[in-house]
């Protein structure tokens, strides 16, 4: 048998391999940054929330319905804030889900190429409007308008900001859902049209079901966005923690509370100060839960076509 | 050149194109003065090399081209016994598609259950009665020789079927609304040989009830199943005759070259 050698031309190129490895490490590091920041946030929230829970029992935190960290008799019932967050979010969804879905169906299935290319960028511009502006829009325009129909409405309420938040998240739903529907293969549309279906029947009975996973993902994205929204509710919903699901009352959301504390209402190191970490943790768990739910629904409804 | 030599056969004409021109939105002319008849209870096969316009021709019959802006037809496709030019502006393409259904190259079931796939066309027409739906779905699935395989899992997702079963499901779906003409656009090109035989046998049964126009790349398939064959090249109809005639004694040199494999 012939002795084998490594011919110089086929030998491993150390320089090239070295450069490759440097690049690989660089890429890994950038990927790790996001993971690290997330872990750091969770770590700080948990560590700072521990002293809070040494003063306030978890049971009281979850069951008490009064949140008064700066009164003489202090209550730390997170539900007073959760109710505000949930109410404004639900109002926002009642506005955004139908409006966003219908917009997506129109853009994907009905609009001509030119119309779509005109409307979509304008719609996406809404995403770029600073939320402070939306907050004043709610306070100065939407609430007074509702007051014309319903005069008993207080200046600070959850209905106005809820509606405005809904308008704010319409582009998220419309844009992501439209992408999902347009990704449905043309063969599916042709199949439906060939059966004598109208555009509307095709859109509702074939395209929307085929794009369910993407549409659901857009809803989850929108919910997460609404739950985390701060400025609109801080400006227009009032900042009084109030355990209520009545949209015409004023209330504070978790985010609005955190922002007011962060602005310096409470002294460093006090239980009240620590409470923002507990509130932040609650918010994080809520959004985490929503993301898991979104991931799960996307998997469950994902269609093969 | 074809118009003058147009043949008339003894069968009844179900639909025919008259001087049909077709232009895509970018201006390319895909069909040039095509005159071709589809006969009742017969299978007409369209053969020819890729890009010859056979699919374009087929898709004109149920106004599929209307889905894309800028496409333009000239000439007529007359549907009998209505004696109506189905390409006319006043004709509703949806009504046309209700009577002339289509099966595509790649099986394209909807993301729904087997039952709902077949019921789709009926629901689109406003049928709500559960018993009528059940009966028609069963009848259509039987018509597509799929009933025995799926009767115990009608509510399973259609995607769980094999490719051949999916294609038969698409045929059942098209069949449920009792069309007069069924268009097949290379229905077996994505299927294995056994599934292909099943579909071919099915087509031979179906022609008892309706007229069939099929585009195929497979010349043996055209020879096996069709009664008439038309050979197209570069958007023109070169020859249209009884299948036996075309395959044994074509009158045009081009047809012969294509069939014998010298070209194509």
Interface residues (C-beta under 8 A of the other chain):
Chain A: X112 X113 X185 X187 X188 X189 X190 X191 X192 X193 X194 X195 X196 X197 X198 X201 X205 X206 X209 X210 X212 X303 X304 X305
Chain B: X62 X64 X67 X69 X94 X95 X97 X98 X101 X102 X104 X106 X108 X109 X110 X111 X112 X120 X121 X123 X124 X125 X159 X170 X173 X174 X177
